[in-house]
Amino acid sequence: MWSCLYDVIFPMWYFQGIERMKYITYINLISRLIFLGLIFVFIHNPNDFLFVPIIYGIGALVSGSIALVIIFGNHQISFKWQPFQNLRYYFMDSFPIFVSNVSISLYVSTNKVITGTFLGMSEVAYYDLAEKLTSVLKLPQGILSQSLFP
């Protein structure tokens, strides 16, 4: 859940939009170093495993807070309420993209359900393993496209 909170708090889209990827790099580096340092300080035996998500959450909160301070403090960005008509317009304008993303998610997840229904759980395990291997092979391309996106 901490990683979900991190994704909500950390405005990666903003830094990509203004083409300042250095903020993403520095903030992620700081949060990972905090996480790593706290692991070495507080984790000493296997019984301390419950501290790991708490420490990860602290790193996520620190990095999200730093990003928000940069946006609201240094860049003087502020939120303002939008009229309902604007929200409705953008919702209707982006609805085809939403439907496209939902259909892709259904397509990808339905494969496992169909495989499990007609073939069995061991075949689902093989299918899932093959899917994970292909996603690992696609990872470098994803990193390059995300860093070169703006």
MIMAR-774050 format. One record per residue: residue in three letters; y, z, x of N, C-alpha, C, O in turn. Coordinates in pm, whole numbers, plus 32768, in hexadecimal, padded with zeros to 4 digits. Layout:
ALAYZXYZXYZXYZX/...
***
This chain:
MET7F8880008052800080008000807F8000805780E87FCF802D/TRP8073803780CF80E98038812581127FAA814C81897F8C8156/SER80AF7F54816380D27ECB818681137E83811181697E2D8126/CYS80ED7EA6809681327E6E802081C37E9D801B821E7E4F8000/LEU81D77F1D8036825F7F52803A82B17F0D80A783267EEE8094/TYR82727EF5811A82B57EB0818882DE7E24815C834E7DF98179/ASP82857DDD811782A67D5680E983187D57808383667CF9807D/VAL83207DC08034838C7DCA7FD184107DEB801584777DB07FF6/ILE840E7E498072848A7E7880B184BE7E15811885377DFC811F/PHE84657DDC816884907D8A81DA84B87CFF81AA84647CB58176/PRO85367CD981BA85687C58818785557BE781ED85B67BB28223/MET84D97BC4820684BD7B59826584FE7AD5823A852D7A88828E/TRP85017ABD81B9853D7A42818385D17A3781AA860279C981C2/TYR86177AA981AF86A47AA681D286B77A7C826487097A268283/PHE86697AB982BB86777A9A834A864B7A0C8368868279CB83C1/GLN85E779DB831F85C0794F832F862F78F382FB864B788B8336/GLY866C791A828D86D578C88251875078BC82A9878E785182AE/ILE8775792782EE87EA791F834787C378F583D4881778F0842F/GLU874278D683E6870B78A884658722790B84D6874B78E68544/ARG8709798884B9871079F4851D86877A37852686757AA884F8/MET862A79F0856285A27A24856E85997A9885D085387AE385D0/LYS85FE7AA5862585FA7B12868685F87B9A864085BC7BF88672/TYR863A7BA485CB86367C22858185A77C438557857C7CB68561/ILE855F7BDE852784D47BF584FE84817C24857484337C838568/THR84937BE285E584467C05865C84677C92868B840C7CE286A3/TYR84E67CB18699850D7D3586CC84E47DA5866D84B17E0C8699/ILE84FA7D9185EE84D87DFB858D84417E10858784137E828584/ASN83F57DA3858583637DB2858683327DF4860682D87E488602/LEU836E7DD0867683477E0D86F583657EA386F583137EF38721/ILE83D97EC886C383FD7F5686BD839D7FA38663836D800E8687/SER83807F6B85ED83267FB2859182997FBC85CA8258802385B9/ARG826A7F55860C81E27F5B864781DD7FBF86BA8179800586CA/LEU82487FC58709824B80268776824F80B58740820F810F8777/ILE829B80C986D4829D814E869582118170866381E081DF8679/PHE81D181118620814A812585EC80EA8146865E809B81A48653/LEU80F080F986C98097810F873B80AF8197877C805181DF879C/GLY812F81BA8790814F823A87CD812082AF877880E8831087AD/LEU813582A786F581098313869D8071831D8698803A838A8687/ILE802D82AD86A67F9982B086AB7F6C830187247F148356871A/PHE7FA982E587987F82832E88107FA783C2880A7F6384168845/VAL801383E287C2803E846C87BA7FE884BD87587FC2852E8777/PHE7FC8848386E47F8884D1867B7EF284BB86697EAF8511862F/ILE7EBC844D86987E2E843286847DE2845887027DF4841C876C/HIS7D8B84BD86F57D4084EC87697CA984EC87537C5D84E687B3/ASN7C7E84F186D67BEE84ED86BB7BD684A186397C35848685F0/PRO7B5A847E861B7B3D842F85A47B66847185207B78842C84BC/ASN7B7584F4851E7B9E853884A37C30852184807C5B85428411/ASP7C7C84E884DC7D0A84CE84C47D24844584857D9584158483/PHE7CBB840584517CCA837F841D7D29837683A57D61830C838B/LEU7D3D83E2835F7D9783E082EC7E2A83D683167E8083B182C5/PHE7E4883F783937ED183EC83C37EFA835B83DD7F71833C83DF/VAL7E99830383F07EB8827884137F0A823383A57F7081F783C7/PRO7EE5823983257F3A81F882C07FC3823A82B3802581F68296/ILE7FCA82BB82C8804C82FF82C280A582CE8333811C82B2831E/ILE806D82C483A980B98294841C80E282028408815281DB8429/TYR808781B283D380A8812683B7811A811E8352817480CB835F/GLY8117817482EF81828178828C8208819D82C8826F816782A2/ILE820681FB832682828221836982BC81A983B48335819083AF/GLY8266815E83FA829480E6844082CC807F83E08331803F83FE/ALA828B806D836D82BB800D83098341803882D0839B7FE582BF/LEU835080B982B283CF80EA827D844080DE82E284B080BB82BF/VAL842280FC8360848980F183C884B5806083D8852D804583DD/SER8457800383E0847D7F7783F384C67F40837985277EF68389/GLY84997F62830184E07F368289856C7F6F828285C97F2A825B/SER857A7FEE82A785FE802D82A5865C7FED830B86D17FD782ED/ILE86297FD08381867C7F8E83E786AA7F0683B5871F7EE183C6/ALA864F7EBA837786747E36834386DE7E4082D7873C7DF182D4/LEU86D07EA1827E87327EB1821387B97EDF824988217EB78215/VAL87B97F3382B188377F5C82F0887C7EE3832E88F67ED68326/ILE882E7E8C836C88697E1383A888A77DBB833B89157D86834C/ILE885F7DAA82CD88917D538263890A7D8E821D89717D4C820E/PHE88FF7E0C81F2896C7E4881A589DF7E7681FD8A537E7381D3/GLY89C17EA282778A297ED682CF8A6B7E6B83248AE47E56831C/ASN8A1B7E2683748A547DC683D38A7F7D4383908AE77D0B83B3/HIS8A307D1383318A4D7C9182F58A9F7C9C82748AC47C36823A/GLN8ABB7D1682478B0E7D3081D28ADA7CE881548B297CB38105/ILE8A577CE881428A1A7CAF80CB8A0A7D1E806489E87D8F8087/SER8A237CFE7FE78A107D617F7D89D17D1D7F0489DD7CA47EF2/PHE898F7D6D7EB389527D3B7E3989B97D3C7DC98A147D907DC8/LYS89AB7CDF7D6D89FC7CE47CF489A57CB77C80894C7C627C8F/TRP89C07CEF7C0B89737CCF7B94898E7C3F7B6B89FF7C0F7B70/GLN89237BFB7B43892E7B727B1789287B6A7A7F88E07BB87A40/PRO89727B0E7A4489677AFC79B288DB7ACC798B88977A8979D9/PHE88B27AF07914882D7ACC78E488197A3478E287AA7A0578FA/GLN888279E878C78877795778C28851791D794B880378BF7954/ASN8889795679B6886679297A3D87D379457A5A878C78F07A8F/LEU87A879BF7A39871D79E47A5186BE798A7A038658795D7A38/ARG86E0796F7986868C791979338687788C796C861C784F796F/TYR86F87857799886FD77D179D286A277C77A4C8652776A7A57/TYR86AF78257AA8865E781F7B2285CB783A7B06857478037B49/PHE85AF788E7AA4852478A57A7D84E678247A47847877FF7A6F/MET852C77E179EE84F7776579B484F176F67A1E849676A37A1B/ASP855076F57A7A855176907AE284DC76A17B4384A6763E7B75/SER84B5771D7B5E844977367BBE83C177497B7B835E77627BC0/PHE83BB773E7AF8833D77527AB282CE76F27ADE825C771E7AEC/PRO82E976707AF5827E76197B26824476457BAD81CC76377BC4/ILE829776797C05826576AA7C86820D77247C7081A577327CB1/PHE8235777B7C1481E477F07BF3815C77C67BBD80F677FC7BE7/VAL815B77697B6180DC773A7B28808576FB7B94800B770E7B95/SER80C276B17BEE807876737C5B803776DE7CB57FC376D17CDA/ASN808277467CD8804B77B17D2D7FDD77FE7CE67F7978227D24/VAL7FED78187C647F86785E7C197F08780A7C117E99783E7C1F/SER7F1777897BFA7EA177337BF07E57772A7C767DDC77267C78/ILE7EA077297CE37E5F77277D677E1477AA7D7D7DA377A87DAE/SER7E50781A7D597E0C789B7D687D8E78A27D137D2778D27D41/LEU7D9678717C987D1F786F7C427CB478147C7C7C3D78357C78/TYR7CDD77A27CB07C7E77447CEB7C3477837D617BBA77767D6D/VAL7C7D77C77DB77C4278037E2E7BE778777E0A7B7978827E41/SER7C1178CD7DAE7BBF79427D8D7B4C79207D317AE879687D30/THR7B5778B67CE37AEB78917C887A71785F7CD47A01786A7CA3/ASN7A8678287D4B7A1477F77D9A79AE78667DB3793678507DA8/LYS79DD78DC7DD47982794B7DEF793A79797D7178C4799A7D75/VAL797F797A7D02794179A37C8478D479417C5B7867796A7C34/ILE78F178C27C65788D785C7C41781678617CA077A378587C74/THR7831786F7D2277C478797D83776E78F37D6676F378EB7D6C/GLY77AA79637D48775F79DC7D29771079D17CA876A27A077C9E/THR7747798D7C477703797F7BC6768879267BD0761E79487B9A/PHE769478B77C14762778567C1675CA78627C8F7556783A7C86/LEU75F978967CFE75A778987D77757C79247DA0750879387DC3/GLY75D479857D9C75B07A0D7DC476157A467E26766C7A017E5A/MET76047AC87E3E76657B0F7E91765A7AEC7F2576C07AEE7F6B/SER75E47ACC7F5775D97AA87FE576227A258000765E7A16806A/GLU761E79C77FA37668794B7FB476FE79627FAC774C791F7FF1/VAL772779C17F5977B679E67F5577E17A1E7FDB784F7A01800B/ALA778B7A6D801977AB7AA5809C77B97A36810478157A388156/TYR775F79D3810177697962815E77E979118145782F78E981A2/TYR780478FA80C6787D78AF80A178FA78F980CF795678BD8106/ASP78FE797C80B8797279CC80DF798379CC817779F479C481A8/LEU791479D581C0791B79D082527953794A828179A9794682D9/ALA792278DC824779547858826E79E8784A824B7A34780F8297/GLU7A11788081DA7A9D787A81B17AF678C982127B64789E8234/LYS7AC4793D823D7B12798D829B7B1C794A83237B8479518364/LEU7AB17909834E7AB678C183CE7B1A784F83C97B65783A8429/THR7B1C7806835B7B7E779983517C0D77CF834A7C697790837E/SER7C1F7841830A7CA7787A83067CD578A9838F7D4B78A383AF/VAL7C7778DA83E27C997902846A7CC1788784BC7D1D788D850D/LEU7C7B781784A57C9D779D84ED7D23776384C07D65771D850D/LYS7D4C778084447DCC775084117E4077AA843B7EB47783842B/LEU7E24781F846F7E8C7881848E7EF5784E84F17F6B786284D7/PRO7ED1780D85607F3A77DD85BC7F9A777A857A8012777D8595/GLN7F67772485247FBD76C684DD801C77108481809176EA8475/GLY7FED7778843F804277C783E780B0780D8433812278148404/ILE808F784284A880F4788684F9815F7823852881D678418523/LEU813477AE855481947749858081ED771B850D8267770E851E/SER81B27702849A820576D1842B8266773C83FB82D5771B83D2/GLN823E77BC84008299782583D4830B78388438837C78548410/SER82EE782B84B88358783E851A83B577C68524842977D6854A/LEU8384774F850383D876D7850A841276B18482845B764E8479/PHE83F476FD841A841D76DC839284B376C5838184D8765D834A/PRO850A771D83AE85987706839585CB769083E38641766E83DB/
***
